[in-house]
Every structure is written in C-alpha cells, then in structure tokens.
Amino acid sequence: MSQPFDSCRLYLVLRQRAWGQPDRAPRERGIVDVDRDLDDRALGLSRTETEVALEELLDARLLHRAEPVGEGRFSVAPLDDFTATTLLMSLH
C-alpha cells in the first residue's frame, strides 16, 4: 500500500463545502491542506471521492476536536495512532 503520510501522525484541514474557492492561505506549520497536499493518486481515489470521505469522517468523528485556523478551515491535530489508522483504512 502506498502511503503519502509521515507515519500515522496526521494533520488535516477541514475546509468549507465550496472546495474550489480560491482562498488558498499560505501553508502553516504542522497543517496539511487537503486540497493541496493530500496525495489522492497514492490513495487511488479521485479528489472528489477523497473530499467526500474526509468530510464525512471529520464531521462524524473529529469535528469536536477541531480548532479554527482561518476562515472556513479547521485544524484537527495531532491524531492518535488508532484514529489515524482508522481514518486511513476508511479511505481505502
């Protein structure tokens, strides 16, 4: 399995549903922008499928742990190994 992540310590950004909006903020230390940095090809998914999967998982399991990092963007970090592994397996 190709894995684009550095171990299971994941940092994810949940963006607004308008994924295509041109509001790209500069990359912040320790934060991965799903739109720009998640390697969808390595996961074998299209960007749309990845966005839907992440959105559903983050909404259901992780949003209560999110902290705002900018308009429409939330940091969920760091994830424990179990949660990170569950997230990765759910995307496959």
HELIX and SHEET records of a PDB file:
HELIX    1   1 VAL A   34  ASP A   37  1                                   4    
HELIX    2   2 ASP A   40  LEU A   43  1                                   4    
HELIX    3   3 ARG A   47  LEU A   57  1                                  11    
HELIX    4   4 LEU A   58  LEU A   62  3                                   5    
HELIX    5   5 LEU A   63  ARG A   65  5                                   3    
HELIX    6   6 ASP A   81  SER A   90  1                                  10    
SHEET    1   A 3 LEU A  12  LEU A  14  0                                        
SHEET    2   A 3 ARG A  73  VAL A  76 -1                                        
SHEET    3   A 3 GLU A  67  GLY A  70 -1                                        
END                                                                             
